[in-house]
Amino acid sequence: MTEELQVPAGVDPTVPAPARMYDYFLGGHNNFLADRDVADQVREMIPEVIDAAWANRGFHQRAARWLAERGIRQFIDIGSGLPTVGNTHDVVQDVAPDARVVYVDHDPMVLAYSGQLLAGNPHATVVFADLRDPASVLGNPDLKALIDFAEPVGLMMTAVTHFVAPSADPWGLVARYVQVLASGSYLVLSQVTNDKTPPRSVRVAEEMYAKGTEQIYFRNKADIERFFDGLDMVSPDGTAAGVVHVGEWGADDPDLADSDGSRWLYCGVARCP
Ligand SMILES: C[S@@+](CC[C@H](N)C(=O)[O-])C[C@H]1O[C@@H](n2cnc3c(N)ncnc32)[C@H](O)[C@@H]1O
């Protein structure tokens, strides 16, 4: 693959990074040998990891579109990852061309590649910030230029809280973001789980991610439900609202969606009262 890939300032291509491993799982080319090596070892242990990545990405896109169809016109996408097919702004601007999207990530590769993609797009931008520092995210001037906190916001936090250690209080951090949102805003969140997954596979994945820039933290369903405390869970299709596996939320075919890969992540969408 592409070792002639441009290495943006601040990126060490010899240390695997979650954004580039995820890009590799999704079939992208914005990754280096070190990312592919570790990702391949994860895939050896968890063959359904590619299905898991696609199931998660599908959830992200369905939820973003669902929010846009319900009139949400501004989105903050935290832990946005490298540009891929069907980015948040592609999905929501397909519904509403004037929908605004702010991407937030702390990986300099994401900043560089998303920045190139979004150059000249007045309705979308990327902010380089760490979600563990909410003041720096919410106070960022580029974010504030696009987001009006008096109006509802779609807050997307998919496949990112599992890179936040328990000691950094991921639940408190999510609550900090939610508390500044207007009534009628939504939280969209997904995260890897160790519920009913083989303990040895979980252990190997933890060991593999520990070789990179970010440790990964699997959580059980109850701990993932806690991210939505105080919010009203919503369902897109009349099924019971709640935390479900990523393939299931808004799936066209629930039987097909309930795949082995999908069961590695839980997700939910909830409305701020
Ligand atoms: C697996 S990707 C998920 C991409 C996208 N949200 C999705 O679900 O398709 C995780 C992203 O979260 C970013 N990330 C991890 N920890 C972060 C932090 N503390 N602050 C901001 N971004 C973070 C990584 O750099 C990576 O781009």
The ligand as a Gaussian input file, in Angstrom:
#p B3LYP/6-31G(d) Opt

LIG

0 1
 C      -12.257000       4.568000      15.744000
 S      -12.160000       6.240000      15.249000
 C      -13.898000       6.629000      15.123000
 C      -14.226000       7.510000      13.944000
 C      -15.715000       7.868000      13.827000
 N      -16.179000       8.565000      15.003000
 C      -16.579000       6.663000      13.587000
 O      -17.222000       6.185000      14.540000
 O      -16.644000       6.175000      12.456000
 C      -11.746000       7.030000      16.792000
 C      -11.267000       8.470000      16.631000
 O      -11.254000       9.085000      17.922000
 C      -10.103000       9.907000      18.019000
 N       -9.790000      10.128000      19.447000
 C       -9.360000       9.206000      20.357000
 N       -9.179000       9.790000      21.550000
 C       -9.507000      11.111000      21.400000
 C       -9.493000      12.244000      22.269000
 N       -9.106000      12.124000      23.560000
 N       -9.874000      13.449000      21.786000
 C      -10.246000      13.581000      20.476000
 N      -10.258000      12.551000      19.597000
 C       -9.909000      11.330000      20.052000
 C       -9.033000       9.135000      17.272000
 O       -7.973000       9.971000      16.884000
 C       -9.829000       8.586000      16.098000
 O       -9.810000       9.477000      15.011000

